[in-house]
Amino acid sequence: MSHYYTNEETPDVPSSFSFELAGRRFPMKSNAGVFSKDKLDEGTRVLLETVLQEADGQGPVLDMGCGIGPVAKVIASLWQVPVTAVDVNEKAAGLARENTGGLPVTVLVADGVQGQGYANILINPPIRTGKETVYRLLAECVQALKEQGVLWIVMRKDHGVKSAMKHLEDLGCQVQRVNRDKGFWVLKVSRESQTD
């Protein structure tokens, strides 16, 4: 839990790992006190595999809750588009800067969405922070999409994904489940067109 909304001092235990995706290997620097510190989180892997297959590859992209930066690194490397990566955890954000060095990635420390007009937004919501925080972040993501933009969400089925879908529909979004894998659902969310 400590890796989410605290910046408390955790001991420095630098480490590294790598993962393979889309036929490429991505090395990552890591440390104690960050989310999924020693491997690519399974939900994030399912999200990335789905987005790489389903999305249009357009930027700019927002990686919301970037952690140490695996999503930003993969998307910026493969799509060659600008990515804004945001996380509330300063240690994670510092690692994300290291891990995405030389790529068109801007890493920001903030509690919430930064910027507007994104073509694609990816989020693996911080479920343990509670429904109120998750729903706030999802609403902010929807507002930050450009008109034809798409929000991609990965959630475990048993972590309230159906109620999250209803919440997004109540916000006036079109919500489609585009993948189901290892207990995770990937949702494709777009804003309803404002024109008839």
C-alpha positions in Angstrom: 0.0 0.0 0.0 2.8 2.4 0.8 3.8 2.8 -2.8 0.6 4.6 -3.7 -0.2 7.9 -2.0 2.8 8.4 0.3 6.3 9.6 -0.3 7.6 8.3 3.0 11.3 7.4 3.1 11.8 3.8 2.1 15.3 2.4 2.2 17.1 2.6 -1.2 17.5 -0.9 -2.6 18.3 -0.3 -6.2 17.5 -3.2 -8.5 16.7 -3.9 -12.2 14.7 -6.3 -14.3 13.6 -6.6 -17.9 10.5 -7.8 -19.7 9.7 -8.8 -23.2 6.8 -7.4 -25.2 6.1 -7.1 -28.9 9.3 -9.0 -29.7 11.5 -6.5 -27.8 13.2 -6.5 -24.5 12.8 -3.5 -22.2 15.3 -3.1 -19.3 14.0 -1.3 -16.2 15.7 0.2 -13.2 13.8 -0.2 -10.0 14.0 0.3 -6.2 12.2 -0.6 -3.0 9.0 1.3 -2.2 7.5 1.3 -5.7 4.7 -0.6 -7.4 5.7 -3.9 -9.0 9.3 -3.4 -8.2 10.8 -6.6 -9.6 8.7 -7.5 -12.6 6.1 -6.1 -15.0 2.7 -6.2 -13.3 0.4 -8.7 -14.9 -2.4 -6.2 -15.3 0.0 -3.8 -17.0 1.2 -6.5 -19.4 -2.4 -7.3 -20.4 -3.2 -3.6 -20.8 -0.1 -3.1 -23.0 -0.6 -6.2 -25.1 -4.3 -5.1 -25.8 -3.5 -1.5 -26.6 -0.7 -2.4 -28.9 -3.1 -4.6 -30.8 -6.3 -2.5 -30.7 -5.2 1.2 -30.6 -4.5 3.6 -33.4 -1.0 4.4 -32.3 -1.7 8.1 -32.1 -0.3 10.7 -29.7 -0.1 12.5 -27.5 -0.5 9.7 -24.9 -1.0 10.0 -21.2 0.3 7.2 -18.9 -1.7 7.9 -15.7 -0.1 6.3 -12.6 3.1 5.5 -14.5 5.0 3.9 -11.6 8.6 3.3 -12.8 7.5 3.9 -16.4 7.0 0.6 -18.3 3.9 1.8 -20.2 5.5 5.1 -21.1 8.7 3.3 -22.2 6.9 0.8 -24.4 4.5 3.2 -26.0 7.1 5.9 -26.7 9.5 3.3 -28.1 7.1 1.5 -30.4 4.8 4.4 -31.4 7.4 7.2 -31.4 4.8 9.7 -30.1 5.0 12.1 -27.1 4.0 10.6 -23.8 3.2 12.4 -20.5 3.7 10.1 -17.6 2.2 11.0 -14.2 2.6 9.5 -10.8 2.1 10.7 -7.2 5.1 8.8 -5.9 8.3 10.8 -6.3 10.6 7.8 -6.1 8.7 6.0 -8.9 8.6 9.2 -11.0 12.4 9.5 -10.7 12.9 6.0 -11.9 10.4 6.6 -14.7 12.6 9.5 -15.9 15.7 7.2 -15.9 13.8 4.4 -17.6 12.5 6.6 -20.4 15.7 8.6 -21.0 16.2 9.5 -24.7 12.5 8.9 -25.5 9.8 11.6 -26.0 8.5 11.2 -22.5 7.7 13.9 -19.9 7.4 12.6 -16.3 5.4 14.7 -13.8 4.8 14.2 -10.1 1.1 14.9 -9.4 -2.0 13.6 -7.8 -4.2 13.5 -10.8 -4.3 14.0 -14.6 -2.1 16.7 -16.1 -2.8 18.2 -19.5 -5.5 17.9 -22.0 -6.1 16.7 -25.6 -4.8 13.2 -25.4 -5.4 10.7 -28.2 -4.8 7.7 -25.9 -4.8 7.4 -22.1 -3.7 4.3 -20.3 -4.4 3.6 -16.7 -4.1 0.6 -14.3 -6.1 2.3 -11.5 -4.7 2.2 -7.9 -7.6 0.1 -6.6 -6.3 0.0 -3.0 -6.7 3.8 -2.7 -10.5 3.3 -2.7 -13.4 3.8 -5.1 -13.5 7.6 -4.5 -10.0 8.1 -5.7 -10.2 5.6 -8.6 -13.5 7.2 -9.9 -12.0 10.7 -9.6 -9.0 9.6 -11.7 -11.2 7.9 -14.3 -13.4 11.1 -14.6 -10.3 13.3 -15.0 -9.0 10.9 -17.7 -12.2 11.2 -19.6 -12.1 15.0 -19.5 -8.5 15.0 -20.7 -9.3 13.1 -23.9 -9.5 14.9 -27.2 -12.7 14.4 -29.1 -11.9 11.1 -30.8 -9.6 10.0 -28.0 -9.7 6.7 -26.2 -9.2 5.8 -22.5 -7.8 2.3 -21.9 -8.4 0.8 -18.5 -7.2 -2.5 -17.0 -9.0 -3.8 -13.9 -9.5 -7.2 -12.2 -13.0 -8.5 -12.7 -13.3 -8.9 -8.9 -12.1 -5.4 -8.1 -15.3 -3.7 -9.2 -14.8 -3.5 -13.0 -18.6 -3.7 -13.7 -19.5 -0.9 -11.3 -16.6 1.2 -12.9 -18.1 0.5 -16.3 -21.5 1.7 -15.1 -19.9 4.8 -13.5 -18.3 5.7 -16.9 -21.5 5.1 -18.8 -23.2 7.5 -16.3 -20.6 10.1 -17.2 -21.8 9.8 -20.8 -19.1 7.5 -22.1 -19.2 4.6 -24.5 -17.6 1.6 -22.7 -16.5 -1.6 -24.4 -14.7 -4.6 -23.0 -12.0 -5.4 -25.6 -10.1 -8.1 -23.7 -10.4 -10.5 -20.8 -7.2 -12.3 -19.7 -6.0 -13.9 -16.4 -8.9 -12.3 -14.5 -8.2 -8.9 -15.9 -10.6 -6.9 -18.1 -9.4 -4.2 -20.5 -11.9 -1.5 -21.2 -12.0 0.9 -24.2 -13.7 4.1 -23.2 -14.6 7.0 -25.5 -16.7 10.1 -24.9 -20.1 10.1 -26.6 -20.1 12.4 -29.6 -21.5 15.8 -28.7 -23.2 16.1 -32.1 -26.4 14.2 -33.2 
